[in-house]
């Protein structure tokens, strides 16, 4: 059975890195997708500089939800 990856948050680089760090402290692996930076590296510009996505495995959502919800409510 594959672990599905889900997007949990989109925001600025600072906020995404902060939330990622909080999740990793409780043992939840998080992945960042930055289309803007990736497109610059590839030689063309696509996306918005402030729209960075954060993903986790769906199987870890229950563990991550309290951190995500607290982060969103207090940002």
Order of alpha helices (4+ residues) and beta strands (2+ residues): beta-alpha-beta-alpha-beta-alpha
